[in-house]
Amino acid sequence: MLSIKNFVKDWKSIFFQFWQRNELIDVSANLQMLGAALLLLYAALFPLASNLADISKTLFIVLTLWVLFTRGRNWLNSPVGWFFAASLLVQVLSWAGMLVEYPNWAESSPKLHRMGQWFLFAAIACWLGGSTRNTLILWLTALIALLLAPWIAGGGFSEWAYGAMGQRVEFGFHNAQHTALLFGVALLGLAVFTKRILRYSRLVSVSSLAWVAAVGICALAVLYTQTRAIWFALAISLLTLLIVYLVVVFRKQGKDIWLRLLSWGAVIGVAMIALWMKVGDVVINRLGLERNTVDALLSGNLESIPYSSIGVRVHSWHAAINWIAERPLLGWGGKGRRLVIQSLQDMPSEFQNSIGHLHNSYLDLLVNYGFLGALVWGALNCWLFLAAYKSWRKGFLPGDFFLFYIGFMVLWLIANCFESYLFYSSGHYIFGIVVAGIVTHIFKSKSATEQTQALSQ
C-alpha cells in the first residue's frame, strides 16, 4: 500500500513539472490532472479519431460544469458567462417563435448546442489555468496529432501522391475545406512562433529540422486540399501579420532591422519559388476551374450560373437573403438553412439531398437565429479582441500570442464567408483550442486585477 502511495505521489510530482498548477480555479491536484488529461486527449484525438474525441470532450465538459458550479461560480458571472446565457436565450426564442408561427418547420425541442458549442474555449481556458506553458503544450499536442493525421486517419503516402498529381485530398477529415482550415491555422502558428521555436537552437538542430518538416507538411496539405477560400484567407492573414510585425519592429529598432528583413525575405522568396515550381500547376488548374461561373456571375445573369462549387454558393446565398428578410430578428430556427436549400427548385437533387448548409457561417447564423444571433456572435468577438488587447498591454498576454490571435481571427473570419465552420465540429475544435489559449491569459489578467483591488481595500 505504501509503495502505491509513493507511486501516486511521484506521479503527481512528475506531472506538475510538466503541467503548471491552475491559478484560475481552486481544485485538487487530482482534479487538475484529470482535467488536463481529458483536455489533451480531446486535442490529440480529434484529428485522429473524431468519434473518440467526442467522448473525451463530453467528459471534459461535464467535469468543467461540475467544477464551476461547485468551486468557481465567480467565473459564471463573467462576460463570457453572460454571452453564453444570451446564446441559449436566442436559440430558445427562435425555436419558440417557429413553434407558434410555423409548427411544421419547428424542431421538436430547442437544440442549444449549435451556438453553445462556440463557448468550448471558456471551459478549456479554465483548465489551462492562466499558464503560457500549458497553452503551448495544448497547441503542440494538437499540432503533432494533426501532422500524424494523414498517415493514421488518411490514406498515407498514397494520398500525398494523389495530391501531388493534382487530385484533391482530405486526409480523413469531413471534407477538404475542413482539412485546409486545420492545416492553414497550423501553418499560421508555425510562422508566428518561429522565433519562440528556434530561439535556443542552432541552424541545424532537432527543433529547427522539426520546424522545417512541419511547415512543409502543412504548406503542402493546404495546397493539396485545393481550397481556394483558405488560400485567400491565409494570404490575407499572413499579409496582415507582416504589416503588424513591420510596424512594431520599425518602432522598436528603426533602420537597423533592414539587413535582417532582407535576409529573411530572400530565404522566404527562394522557398516560395521552389514550392511554386513543385505545385504551381495544381494552383493554376484549381483557380481556372470556375472561369465560366465567374463570367456568368459578373454578367449579372444568375439563372445562367451552373451548380458548381461557386455556383451552389451563389444560388443558396441569393435565396437566403429573401428568407432573412422575412424573419430578420430571430430567424427560422435550427432547420432554417435546410429550408433555404430545399426552396431551390432548380438545384440538382443530388445537391439538395447532400447539402444542409449555406457554405457561409454568417448567412447560416442569420437564417437560423436572425440578427439577435448575429449580435451575440459579433459582441462576443468584439469583447474577445478588446480583452486580449488589454491583457497584452498589461503584460499578461505574450506578444506572439496576441499576434497569432490577430492572424487567426483574420483567417477565421474570412474562411467562414465560404464555409459553415461555425456549425461544424472542426470549427468548434480549432476555435476552441486557439481562442482558449488567449482567453486563459485574459482570465489571469482579470483575476490578478481583482486580487490587487481586494488588497488595496
N, C-alpha and C positions, 0 to 999 in steps of 0.2 A: 504493500500500500504506500509505503514511504517513497519507494522508487517511482511510483506513478505520480505522486505529488511533485516530486523533484523534476520529473519529465515535463509535467504541465507548467511548472514554474520556469524551467529553462526555455520551453517553447514560447511562453509569453515574452520572456526577455529577448529572445531572438526576433520575434515578430515586431516588437516595438523599437528595435534597432533599424528595422526595415520601414515600418509604417509609424508615422508620428502620432502622438496621442491627440485625441479630439479636444479642441479648445472651444467648441460651439455648443455641444450638448453633454450634459453630465451623465455619462453611462459607465458601467463597469468595464474592466479590461476584456472580460469575456464577450460582452455585447459589442464592443468595438471590433474585436477580432471577427465576430460573426458578421457584422455589417460590412466590414471591409472585404471579407471573403465572398459574400454574395454579390457585392458591387463588382469586384474584379472578375468574378465568374461570369456575370452578365456581359461585361465589356469584352471578355475573351470569347464567349460562346456565340454572340450574335453573328459575327462574320462566318463562323464555322458550323454552327448547328442552331439555327434560329428557334427551333421548337424547344430545345433545352434552355435556351436563353430566356424564353418566355416564363419558364418555371422559376428560374433564379430571380427574374425581375419581379414576379408576383410575390415571392417570399420576401424579397428586399423591400417592396412597398408596404407589405403587411407589417414587417418589423419596424419600418420607419414610422408608420402611423401609430403603432403601439407606443413607441418611444416618445414621439412628440406629444401624444395625449397624456402620457403619464409623467414625463420628465422635462418636456420642452414646450409647454403651452405658449410661452412668450413668443416663440417663432411663428405660431399660428396667427398672432396678432401683428403681422408684418405686412408690408406692401404686397409681397408675393402671396401671402395668405388671402388678402382681400381680392387680388386679381383671380386667384383660384376660385374663390366663392362667386365672383362675378361671372366667371365662365360657366359654372354649374347653373347659376340662375338663368343666364341667357339660353342655355340648352333646354331647361325646363319650360321657360316661357315660350320658346319656339315650338316645342312639342305640344304644349297646351293649346296654343293658337291653331295649330294644324288639326288637333283633335276636335276643336269646336267648329272650324270652318270647312275642313276637308278631311273628315274622319277616315275615308277610304285610302287616303295617301299618308296618313299619320302612322308612325311606328307604334307597336303595341305598348312600348314604355320608352321613356327618355333614355337615350344612350349617352351617358355622361362622360364616357372615356374619350370621345372624339376630340373634345377640347381639353379635357382633363389630362390627357397624355402629354400635353405641352409642358406640364409642370413637373415632369420627372426630374428635371435639372435641380429643383429645390431639394428633393429627397437626397439626391447624390451629393449636393453641396454640403448638406448637414453632416454626412458621414466622412467627407473629405476633411472636415474639422478645421477649415481655415488654413490648411497646410499647402504650401507650394510643392513640397516633396511628394505628398500624397497625390496631388493633382498630376504631377509628371509621371508618377507610377501608373496611375489610371490611364493616361493618354498613351504611355509606352505599351501597356498591356493591349489596348485596343489596336495600336499600330502593328504590333507583332502578329496578332490574330488576323488582321486584315491582310498582311503580307503573306500569311500562310494559306489564306482562303482559296486562292486559285488552285492550289495543289490538294487541299483537303475537301473543300466543298465544290470546287470547279473541276474542269477537265484536265488539269495539269499541263504538262508540256504540249500536248496536242492542241489544247485550246489556245495557248500562246502562239502556236504555229498557225492556227486558223486566223488569229488576229493579224499576224504579220502578212498573211496572204490577202487581207482586205475583208475578211468576214467579221461581223460584229460579235463580240463576246460578252458574257455576263458573269462568269466565274462563280456560278451557283447562287447569285442573288436574284431578287424578284424579277428584274429586267436590267438592261444595260444602263438605263438612266440612273438607277439606284447604285449600281456598281461605280459609275462615273462620279457620282456625288461623293461617295465614301473615299475613293482614291484621290479625288480632287482636293478634299479637305486635308487628307493626309499629306499630299504634296505641298499644300499651302503651309501646313505646320512645320514640315521639314525645312522649308525655305526660311520661315520666320525664326526658327530656333537653331539655325545653322551655327551662330556664334556660341550659343549655350552648349551645343553638342560637341563642337570642335575646340572649345576654349582651352582645354588642357591636353590636347592630343597633338602628336606630331603630324607632319604632312602625310606620312604613310603609317597608319596605325589601325587597330581593330575598329575603333569608333569612326574614324574617317572613311574606312572602306565600307563599313556597315551603312553609313550615311549615304555614300555614293550608290550603293546597291539599292537601298530603299527608295532613293529619289528616282533611279532608273526604272524600278518596278512600277512605282506609282505613275510616273510620266507615261510609260508605255500602256499601262492599264487604262488611263484616261483617254489616250489616243485610240486604242483598240476597241473601246466601247462605242466609239463614233457618235458621241452625244454632243451635238453642236451647242446646245444650251449651256452645258458645263464648260466647254471650250471657251465660249464667250464670257461666262460668269467668272471663270478662273483668270482669264486675261485681264478683265476689268479689276478684279480683286488684286492681282499682283501689281497692276499699274498704280492702283490706289495706294498700296503699301509702299511702293517705290517712291511715290511723291511724298508721302508722310515721312518716310525714313530720310529722304534727302533734306527736307525742311528741318527736321530735328538735328541731323548731322551737321549741316551748314551753320546752324545756330550755335552749336557747341564747338566745332572745330574749324570752321571757316575754310579758307582756301587750302589748308594743309591736307585736306582729305582727297584732293583731286587725284593724286597718284594711285591711292588705294582703290578709288572708284573706277579709274581707267583699267586697272589690273583685273578687278572683278568683272568689269564689263567685257573685257577681252575673253576671259575664261568662259563666261556665260554665252557670249556670241559664238565662240568655237563650238561649244556644246550644242547650241541651238542649230547651227549649220549641219553638224554631224547627225543630229536627230532628224532634221528635215530630209537629208539625203537618204535616211533609212526608211522613214514613214511618210514622206511628203505626198506620195501618190494616194495613200489612204485618206488623208485630209482633203485633197483636191477632189477625189471621187465622191466623198461624202457630201461636201459642200455643193457639188454640181447636181445632185440627185433631184433637188426640188426647184430647179430653174423654171420649169413650166408653171409650177404652182405659184412661185413668186411673181412671175409675169402676169398671171391671171389676177392675183391679188392687187398688184399695182394698177391694173387696168380698171379696178373697181367693180368688176363683174363677179360677184360672189358665187353665182349659180354655176359658173364655168370652172370653179376650183374643184379639183378632184379630191377624193377622200384619201389623201396621202398622209404622211406624218404631220406636215404642216397643215394640210387641208382639214384634217379632223379637228385640229385645234381651232382653226378659223371658224368653221361651221358651228362648233359647240360654243365657242366664246360669243359669237354673234347671237345665238339663241339664248344664251344665259342672260344677256343684257335685258331682254324682254321679261324674263322670269324675275330678275332682281327688281325691275321697275314696278312689278305688280305687288310684291310683298317686300318693300325695301327695309323695314325696321327689324323684323325677326326672321325673315326668310321662310323657307319651305320645310324646315325640319331636316332630320337626318337623311331622308330619301330625296332631298331636293336635287342634288346633282344628277342622280339617276333619272329623275323625271325629265330633266333637260335633255339628256341623251335619248330617251325614249320618244321625245317630241320631234326628233329629227327624222322626218318621214323618208327623206332621200338617202339617209345613211345606210350602207350595206348591212344586212342582218348580222354578218359575222362580227362587225364592229359593235353594233348595238348590244349583242349578247355578251361581248367580252369586255367592253369598256364601261366602267362605273364611275368615272370621274371626269373632270373637265381639263385635265392637264394644266391647271393653274390653281394654286392654293388659294389665291385671293378671291377668284371668282367662285371656287367651291365654298369658301367661307361666307361670301355674300349671299349666294344662293341658299345655303343651308341655314345660316343664322343671322343674315341681314347685317345692317350697319352696326347694330349693337355688338354682334360677334366680332366684326372687324375692329370696332372701337376697343374692345378688350385686348385683342392681339396688338394693335398699334400702341396702346397705352403701356402695355407690358414691355414692349421693346424700347419705347422711349425711356421708361424708368430704368431698364437694364443698362442702357448706354450711359445715362446721366450718372447712375450709381457707380458704374465701372470707372467713368472718368474721375469722379470724386475720390474713389478708392485709390486710383493711380496717383492723383495729385497728393494724397495724404501719405503715399509711400507703402500702402498695404498691397497693392496690385503691381507686380513687376511690369516693367515697360514692355518686354517682349510678349508678355501675356496680353496686355492691352492691344498691342499691335496685331497679334493673332486674332483677337476678338473682332477688331475692326475688319480685317481681311475676311474672316469667316462670315461676318454678317453681310458684307457686300456680296460675297459668293452666294450665300444662303438666300438673300432677298431676291437676287436676280434669278437664281435657279428655280425658285418657286413660282416664277412667272410662266414657266414652261412645263412644270410637272407638279403634281399634288403631294409634295413631300410632307407637308404639314399633317397629312392624314394617313401616312404610311409608317410602318414600324422602323424603316431605315431612317426616316426623318426624325422620329422620336428619339432614336438611338443617338444619332450624330449631334442633334441639337442638345440633347440631354447631357451627354458627357462633355461636350465642348463648353457650353454655357455654364454648367456646374462648376467647372474649373475657375471660371471668372466670379461666379456668384459666391462661392465659398470664401473668397477674399473680400467681397462686399459684406458678407455676414461678419467676417472677422473685424472689419473696419467698424461696423455698427456696434458690435459687442465691445470693442475697445473704447469707443466714444461713450457708450453708456456707463462703462466702468469708471472712466475718467470723470464723468458728470456726477456719479454716485459718490466718489471720493471727495470731490470738491464741495459737496453738500455736507 
